[in-house]
Amino acid sequence: MSTIPHHIAIVMDGNGRWATQRYLPRVAGHKKGVSALRACVRQCGERGVKVLTVFAFSSENWNRPPEEISGLMELLVFALAREVPQLQAEGVRVHFIGDRAGLSDKVRAGLVQGEAATAGNTGLVFNICFNYGGRWDITQAAAGLAARGEPITESSLASALALAHVPDPDLVIRTGGERRLSNFLLWQAAYSELYFSDKLWPEFDEAALDQALADYATRERRFGQTPEQLGRPRKAA
Ligand code: FPP
């Protein structure tokens, strides 16, 4: 089995602290975060990762100062317009995951355009979670099934989730030193390996990604089974 994860998901935490440490506005940290993300997309593709999912704006981020929220919205529209041609050239297919109802017409148009421009691509699948929360996703999936009068089972619910087009993440990375999921991929991360980095997201470079991949390669994934069932010797306690 390949030791490269098929699907990596990332909580890109630490942009604000990166900026504050430099006496810059928080939005400057998010801008730097976009550059780190751009490089990470390329590096994941080069290493054979098939799916990358990132948490760009959570359902809870609406509680931030208004100027930071508008800065993030503008950054998304600007970054999309600037980056889509390059993503296109690299064969990356972009999907936006989240509640679009709460977004402005301008932001929604940017999302639709980004998805449409890359819809024919067959390379890395790049899911950008924007106005997303794991609880929102489970709720919208259950509400959709109920409205259609369909039974709620593990498999019907899984197919109604916003990330049903990709397998669950093998590896969830969180930067910025915190060790929690913060409402990210609550359903899909059930069996994911978790990796926490103390690096702030703008500093999460190629070496840091390779360190996360090397750590992942040492993990024993059992999905509830015993080592013996998987034909592996039990590790000493
Ligand atoms: C968390 O850092 C990061 C975010 C809330 C936004 C992540 C967004 C980007 C990397 C760029 C935006 C991406 C797109 C596609 C527009 P934080 O602000 O919580 O940092 P802190 O914990 O240091 O305060």
Residues whose N, C-alpha, C, O or C-beta is under 5 A from the ligand:
A	BS01	FPP	M12 D13 G14 N15 G16 R17 W18 H30 G33 V34 F55 A56 L72 L75 L76 A79
